[in-house]
Amino acid sequence: MLLVCSTALAIAAGAWIALGGGGRRGIRRTQPVTLAARQHRVAKARVVRLVVEASGDLLIHSPIWERALVLGGGIHYDFAPLFAEIKPYIKRADLSLCHVETPMTPAPPTGYPVFNTPPELAKAIRQTGWRACSTAATHTLDQGQTGVDDTIRVLDRAGILHAGSFSSAAAQKAPLLITVKGIRVAFLAYTELTNGIPSPHPWSVNRAKAAQILSDAHRARMAGAKVVIVNIHWGDQYIAQPSAFQLQLADQLTRSSDITAVAGQHVHVVQPIRLMNRKLVVFGEGNLISNQTSACCATGSQDGMIVLLTIVVDGRGARVTVVHYVPIWVRHPDLVVLPAGTAVRTDPADATALRASYARTVAVVGRSPQIQPIPARLP
C-alpha cells in the first residue's frame, strides 16, 4: 500500500509541475519515479532467510522394516512412528531434505548386503515433513534399473521430489528446482560409490565428479536457481575425518560461485562441519536411522545429526550464514530416532547413553559462532 501511495504522489507532483505549479522559475524539474522502477528497487533490496534441513542415511536394515510391520499391525509397514520425535525439526524448516539410501520396490523386502525397502517408507517420509530426497547412494543400484525406476515411482506417488537417480537421460539433465519463499532452490545429488555395481545406463545415478557437479550447478543457475545445494554420498566408512577425496572435491566445489552449500553422508558416523573457501561444508551427517550399533560397527554409528542451514538471499547473492545441528541417537530395540539433547529429559532410562551420544557428535562436528549444536548445552 505504501508503494502504491508513494508512486501516486510522485505522479501527482510531476503533473503539478508540468502545469506551471511549484513557484519560482528555474526550478529543477525531475521526472517522477515509475512504479516499475520502484518495484525493481524493492526487489533488489529484498532479503530472504531460508532454513534448509538436511539429514543422514535412511538405511533400512531388516530389523527396521520388521519393526515397521509390527507398528502397522502386521498388515502393512508403518515407519512414521520411528521419526515422530524428530518430526518437529523437520516440519519447522522452510525446506526439508532427506537421503534415501536404499531402493524401494514391491518385491519382498531385504536387508544388508543387497537392500530392498518396503515402498511404505515413502509415505512416512511425506508424513514426517520431508519435501525432497537424495536418491544417489552406495545402495541405489542394489535392485538394478528396476529398483531405480520403482523408487522414483514410489516417491512420485507420495508427492516427494527427488534428485540423484533417474529413469531417463532427459530426466538427468533437468535440475530439480524448488520454490521456497519465492526463491528458486536447486537440489543436486551425487554418490562416490555404488558398491562396485556398474550403472545400467550412464544416466542411472549421478556420480560424484567435479566436472559434472560444476556443470549441473551452472545449468541450475541458468534455469533460474538463486540457491544451489549439493548433496554428496561420500567418504570412508566409519572414519570421522574427511577423506582425501572429500577434501579435494569440497575444495573444488566451494570455489564455484554457482554453489551455495555442500552437505553429505555415507560413512555411518558424523563428520565435521568445516569452513572451506569461505563456505561451510557439512561433510557427514551420519545415519538418520539404521540398525547399526557398537555390537557390529563403530560406536558412533548409532549417532547422527539433523542439519539446519540458514541461508540469506539478497542483492549480493545467496550464502550460508550459520549451521545449527541437532545431534540424534537411534534407540534400541524400538529403533525410534531421538534428538539427543532434549531426550535426556524425556527418556531418563537412556539418559546416560543420550549424553554420551551428544558429546560424541559435538566433539566431532564442532562448535563456533557459525556452527552451533541444538541445544547449545545439555541440561
ZAFI-316166 format. One record per atom (N, C-alpha, C): x, y, z. Coordinates in steps of 0.001 Angstrom, whole numbers, plus 500000, padded with zeros to 6 digits. Layout:
% residues N
XYZ...
END
This chain:
% residues 379
500834498812500000500000500000500000500873501243500000501971501226500774502884502351500834503505502620499482503871501560498778504479501699497463503526502376496497502266501946496478501270502494495556501020503960495865500867504286497174500611505666497562501775506574497190503010506133497456504188506927497141504274507194495653503959506180494867504002506331493418502961507330492953501770507241493505500692508155493132501082509594493458501712509798494616502149511141494990503209511665494034504123510809493645505174511222492714504585511630491375503632510848490884502983511151489610502213512469489711501498512650490830500729513884491027501650515091491058502770514999491751503720516105491828504280516449490461504571515440489669505086515663488328504073516393487463502816516004487569501755516652486789501586518103487213501687518351488510501534519713489052502609520637488505503860520189488468504966520984487931504766521248486443504322520219485721504116520370484276503054521420483965502089521618484856501021522592484648501408523982485132502644524209485583503107525525485965503093525784487441502749524791488242502753524975489686504160524877490225504304525141491510505585524928492146506367526195492364505821527374492015506505528598492415507487529111491399508736529368491854509698530137491081510114529458489788510474530332488829511036529818487581512433529278487832512872528396486964514217527859487074514323526681488015513212526281488624513247525113489487513600523881488669514409523028489219514809521804488508513659520813488517513236520460487350512095519570487226512591518136487046512212517283487968512623515865487904511466515025487428511780514007486685510753513077486221510294512196487369509001511931487468508518511041488534509078509641488382509336508995489524509825507613489517508670506692489175508842505862488183507755504985487754507543503857488747506372503267488677506042502130489540507006500977489299507324500735488025508228499623487698509600499830488322510075501104488303511389501389488876511386501171490375510290501588491045510218501392492493510140499909492842509380499164492070509290497724492311510648497059492138511419497543491151512759496986490930513658497244492133513562498468492687514383498795493848514012497932495048512713497746495256512247496923496379512732495487496221512605494958494985513026493572494743514526493417494974515281494461494540516735494394494688517149494409496159516399495151496960516750495280498374516177494163499238515343493312498674514673492268499439515669491264500011515502490957501271516343489963501933515453488807502379515812487597501996515045486405502350515947485461503125515449484974504247516180483973505031515471482636504920516222481634504515515694480280504390516385479372505394515629478485505999516214477421506814516007476113506057517105475497505670517066474249504909517589473127505792516775472078505947517160470918506760517768469844505866518809469190506365519407468047505681519799467016506728519707465749506375519975464692507370520591463475506701520983462513507542521775461385507085520993460236506501521647459078506477521130457901505782519837457357506383518841457175505524517707456305505848518138454911505401518813454209506296519433452919505982518556451820506592517699451248505761516623450392506274517064448927506343517752448605507438518101447208507700516842446402508019516980445089507973515819444210508209515095444492509526515790444687510648515069444959511896514201446222511833514555447157510969513764448382510874512455448121510153512508447435509006511227447164508347510407446119509097511077445255509852510328444321510704509596445079511817510245446088512379509614446910513396508449447702512798508636448217511576507569448955510902506358448063510638506600446792510371505489445857510163504715445649511463505414445570512579504748445459513883503905446699514149504479447869513852503760449132514068502553449246513145502574448536512038501434448510511116500466447385511407500582446805512594499651445746512998499835444447512250501010444262511649501269443037510906500592442993509549499914444082509190499168444141507927499908444982506897500493446080507352501250446948506468502436447523507241503309448227506544504503448802507162504236450266507531504501450604508784504319451984509247505637452469509846506378453241509069507668453760509505507550455087510252506421455760510102506281457121510633506559457235512133506094456297512985506361456445514417507845456471514777508677455922513925510115455916514196510714457320514115510021458224513408510520459586513217509707460628513990508782460173514807507861461103515488508585462105516370509669461690517029510369462571517968511192463655517271511572463418516021512342464433515292511467465224514318510224464837514195509309465479513238509237466996513407509187467533514631509114468999514761510269469743514091511472469175514130512613469828513493512471469810511969511932468726511450511750468599510008510660469552509536509569469581510260508411470392509880508700471888509934509523472312510882509745473749511076510652474371510018511427473579509319512327474118508295511521474615507094512072475579506376511421476067505162511499475035504045512569474273504036512745473199503064513476472060503754512887470874503744513499469709504405513883468669503372515138468209503468515724467279502506516163466009503220515797464867502679516223463595503282517140462853502323517673461748502803518559460928501975518077459483501991517585459021500850517099457647500701518267456771500262518737455955501179519913455124500915519583453880500100518391453334500284518066452011499738516891452080498763516885451207497749515780451219496786514478450724497417513379451200496876512043450779497323511311450157496137510987448870496257510246448187495191509174447296495814508196446832495015507141445957495547507606444536495882508824444183495496509334442835495779509491442648497288509600441409497753509783441167499191510976441943499734510856442516500930511946443338501476513167442504501839514310443130501709515574442504502102516441443556502776517412443069503552518341443968504221519740443806503668520717444099504512522117444023504118522461442622503627523251442450502568524016443482501851523321444040500606522253443374500141521538443859498954520134444251499399519904445537499470518691446054500101517504446142499147516338445953499739515077446320499101514115446734500205513645447948500168512853448526501254511381448591500875510480448301501814509049448438501521508704449853501061507902449973500002507548451291499472506830452190500474506275451623501546505579452435502548506506453455503232507808453277503082508733454266503644508459455647503058508079455705501790507831456994501139506698457746501825505673457026502243504558457676502950505035458289504256505895457592504973506432458111506237507315459325506000508055459317504904508877460473504553507986461705504395506893461525503682505956462623503478505312463062504795504890462117505603504220462437506870505152463178507829506420462841507785507386463467508688507681464904508285507532465205507013507698466579506570508789466822505551509468465784505113510486465970504072509816466269502738510383467226502036509809467642500754510540467047499560511843466818499729512645466247498646513725465366499240514182464388498455515197463448498951516256463189497886517471462998498358518538462479497516518349460977497348518567460487496130518478459037495886519775458494495289520860459241495416522163458799494921522974458267496100523233456952496128523877456339497292524573455053496889525287454483497835526004453233497557525061452085497215523841452127497754522892451024497517521828451346496474521963452474495790520970452870494790520724451791493751521781451097493336521678450117492246521513448687492732521205448509494012521057447144494550520020446325493794518978446970493280517934446276492521517955446670491040519115447139490589519266447486489180518435448686488768518258448834487441517469449951486934516008449843487364515537448612487523514162448425488005513989449055489381514991448869490240514930449463491566514959450982491516515763451525490603515810452981490430514444453492489993513873452845488976512577453278488436511467453148489472511467452029490196510431451824491206510531452848492335511753453144492752511951454136493817511418455502493393511729455896492174511244457174491649509721457180491584509146456079491129507685455989491016507024456085492389507606455411493370507059455427494728507126456836495320508236457500495143508377458863495653507416459814494947507281459650493637506341460487492886504922460334493419504519459109493668503158458856494164502937459454495547504004459507496336503899460081497685504023461601497683504315462172496529504467463614496445505811464113496938506829463257496877508176463616497322509055463888496101509667465052496061510608465367494994511910464600495222512701464446494178513905463612494311514978464053493324516227463741493699517372464075492851518456463034493061519185462715491982520344461838492110520288460566491304519107460001491088518955458822490234517792459075489287517824458386488125516940458804487047516436457631486206515311457891485539514712456899484650515007457173483185515668458290482908515994458625481522517120459641481476517734459775480304518790460763480122518223462176480228517019462364479726516393463692479790516159464117481235515745463161482076515496463480483488516787463889484192517881463236483837519156463575484482519595464997484153519261465472482968519709466790482542518863467925483106517716467588483701516822468623484225517046468788485725517638469894486186517886470060487623516577470192488400516581469656489613515417469793490480515399471208491050514355471954490758514180473311491248512945473379492127513091473940493316512013474038494296511870475497494696510662476025494644510443477415495042510115477474496526510917478223497266510774478368498716510772479855499054509684480351499618509556481777499948509856482664498735509453482197497576509672482965496361511047482812495759511923482029496393513297481812495922513384480432495273513992480378494106514178479087493433515451478419493962515282477236494527516380476471495123516605475216494286517838474996493878518194473765493166518780472769494151518350471509494028518883470431494856519489469392493927520804469187494057521551468256493218522167467179494105522223465930493622522713464831494460523600463875493662524628463355494357525647462516493712526159461471494706526761460408494178527384459399495037528787459070494537529680458847495491531051458468495149531119457019494691530305456149495331530389454706495108529005454086494943528970452913494302527751452101494261528077450644494604529031450464495518529447449123495958529871448224494798530500448819493810531026448044492686530006447657491650528754448039491835527713447718490857527764448753489734527952448312488487528013449283487386526640449872487093526620451079486595525354451719486241524747451033485017523462450700485075522805450124483892522891451056482685522809452365482961522915453381481915523785454517482446524394455290481576525218456419482059524433457406482919523117457447482746522270458410483456521541457817484661521785456556484994521017455909486066521202456586487419522445456947487724522735457607489007523876458595488811523776459728489444524835460744489350526071460304490117527215460387489465528496460085490105529151461378490594529849461282491712530450462461492336531755462829491630531621463527490512532764464012489753532654465525489635533736466204489902533708467660489966533165468281488690533608467794487547533201468399486278531685468344486103531095467187486399529644467063486239528901467943487246529361467942488492528674468730489519528714470218489177529887470700488768530018472114488427529168472469487210529120471559486233528296471798485052526809471824485418526394470883486268524987470828486680524598472057487494525513472496488353525234473683489168525065474911488278525901475023487271525781476172486357524485476086485559524125474885485149522858474706484428521674475110485307521751474754486582520683475136487513520589476652487648521733477317487703521739478777487769521100479377486521521450478840485378520889479338484130519375479105484050518911478090484785517477477790484824516731478654485839517470479512486550516822480447487457517055480221488930517893479250489305518135478987490721518936480117491359518486480589492503519225481569493297520074480884494363519695479660494714520406478852495706520653477481495091521870476966495222522201475624494727522792474812495873522081473749496249522525472862497328522970471539496715524175471122497060524740469877496528524860468859497660524275467689497464524411466589498421525300465508497807526267465041498590527195464020498094527281462866499084527108461670498573527270460435499348528724460012499163529549460188500217530999460101500013531719459738501306533020459460501186533849459224502362534174457771502617535013457557503643535447456214504031534646455759505246534030454611505149533110454147506179533742454099507573532976454601508549533309454599509977534499455487510321534916456349509387536020457263509638535443458678509791535651459260510963535041460561511249535707461711510500536971461570510144537648462652509435537425462527507924537223463634507234537007463583505785538183462930505060537851462171504039538883461512503245539549462506502298540625462069501683541307462919500705540373463264499549539562462300499146538596462544498068537600463625498471537083463536499679536127464530500160536745465924500192537942466012500741538596467311500868538891467939499509539363467117498587539682467641497260538426468107496536537367467282496579536135467639495883535474468859496532535462468888497850534878470036498549535611471324498196536931471250498081537712472425497721537332472926496330537165471995495397536786472392494038535388473003494003534463472403494710533076472860494644532879474198495341533543474382496475533349475628497221534014476825496552534842476593495566535422477696494801534453478230493746533391477481493495532428477875492471531392478844493032531174479948492319530146480898492732528747480362492461528642479286491697527332478705491400526776477890492567527648477420493461527235476501494528527133477247495847525981477085496502525722477764497769526150476924498963525834475625498933526095474759500090526418473351499634527264472672500420527624471270500177527388470497501466526637469402501363526388468538502518526485467095502061526686466190503019526822464796502621526651463824503759526811462570503398526690461448504326527268460199503657527299459102504352527690457783503858528470456985504878529352457627505648530332456863506416529762456258507700528466456517507981527739455923509120528162456471510481528992457476510474529300458251511680529309459721511259529153460612512220529174462032511859530592462473511524530674463490510677531939464099510303531859465600510558532976466300510511532970467720510871532198468606509893531855469785510377531430470888509521532614471855509475533090472149508289534292472976508153534071474128507183534818475186507399534801476336506506535875476143505444535453476128504179536381475976503062536063477037502016537058477805501670536863478872500694535678479761501059535578480041502369534557480920502933533142480338502844533062479013502654531760478350502648531791477187503639530682476990504355530592475895505320530227474604504608530993473550504866530761472237504263530379471249505357529245470597505186528798469552506111529281468228505532530388467710506059530989466527505447530182465257505676529601465092506857528873463846507078527869463936508204526611463628507885525535463724508872525314462432509651526093461392509306525908460110509978524636459424509521524233458396510254522957457724509961521805458508510577520709458607509855519497459109510493518800457949511194518709456823510481518189455609511110518895454406510491519234453452511342519832452189510902519742451218512070520221450003511843520295449038512941521715448917513475522582449820513079523985449738513470524187450216514911525024449495515628525426449858516990526875449434517159527399449606518355528769449173518634528907447657518597527796446927518612527854445462518541528371444978517193528175445805516156528631445398514826529616446373514214529492447609514652530147448692513916530749449701514888531091450853514379531626451909515242530562452364516244530983452744517431530035453226518444529217454387517916529846455252517152529166456423516620528154456138515540528027454877515104527052454554514059525619454653514564525446454714515873524122454899516454523772456385516556524754457245516259524580458696516311524317459246514907523875460479514879523713461209513626523382462645513937523014463392512905522592464770513170521650465268512086520751466140512521519880466881511623520501468260511476520815468638510257521497469906509996520487470939509521520594472151510050519716473262509682520577474406509147520548474592507841521331475626507182520516476911507101521024477987507658520385479288507479521036479969506283520234480210505256520724480784504005520088482154503814520903483163503595520429484518503348520556484803501855519467485256501272519441485622499856519129487109499764520007487865499106519797489300498947520397489753497624520576491050497495521093491574496244522501491122495909523226490632496898524600490163496678524668488677496328523541487985496405523520486560496116522974485759497283523450484530497431522980483644498499524181483063499227524062482951500557525170482415501338524636481793502619525333480778503096525010480157504378525669480997505469524875481495506395525415482351507447525697481589508738524928480542508995525134479742510204524561478349509970525175477363510603524672475990510562524379475540511988523114475260512271522733474607513516522614473104513245522884472318514247522709470872514074522134470253515343521278469276515133520600468570516225521193467169516321522014466873517325522521465503517488521355464538517729521371463413517028520312462411517215520923461060517578520082460200518116520522458873518558519382457901518317519704456727517771518678455719517490518568454780518679517406454815519313517169453986520499516872452544520090517405451621520839517140450192520620516451449634521861515532448683521705515255447938520474514110448486519625513480449603520029512310450052519258512691450904518050513978451270517919514518451946516736513891453313516479513489453993517532512978455352517432514154456321517397514076457288516501515131458296516383514844459412517386515810459698518263515622460687519320516567461871519150516089463103519384517000464238519477517745464144520806519028463880520760519780463506521967519709464562523062519805465826522695519868466873523706518606467078524500517441466896523881516171467075524591515647465772525178515984464648524557515515463359525056516167462989526380517257463656526717517878463434528030516855463620529146515950464575528960514923464841529978513713463925529839513326463619528603512087462867528379512278461358528422513521460901528314513807459461528306514890459161529344514553459277530620515566459127531672516250457764531671515560456737531184516156455398531170517397455340530279517418456200529249518543456200528317519396457465528436519241458196529532519901459496529679521419459392529547522010458376530136523469458233530073523935458024528644523242457157527905523603456899526514523370458137525647522304458869525927521999460074525163523060461152525398523482461317526641524529462290526940525835461920526229526149460653526238527377460204525578527290460428524066526111460176523492525912460383522056526063461851521693525404462717522462525509464166522221526976464607522286527684464145523295529082464536523474529947464059522307529716462837521837530486462315520696530265463178519457529004463483519191528672464244517988529267465647518029529107466339519150529626467704519257531151467713519178531791466705519755533250466629519723533779466517518291533045465815517440533472465638516049533061466827515185531806467228515304531262468242514399531806469619514715531929469924516001532489471187516432531436472224516775531910473354517304531045474487517592531844475774517421531155476816516955531743478126516733530583479091516549530849480368516357529732481284516092528908480882514878529512480199513917528799479783512703528320478337512748528754477583513737528409476155513829527924475894515243526635475615515401526062475587516733525148474369516946525411473574517977524534472440518282523242472899518936522202472090518798520916472315519460520610471095520323520462471301521653520683472541522383522177472872522471522455474130522834523856474554522917524602473807524015523892473483525102524478472728526219523417471765526733523887470679527331522952469729527938522492470247529297521262469920529684520766470343531000521513469632532114
END
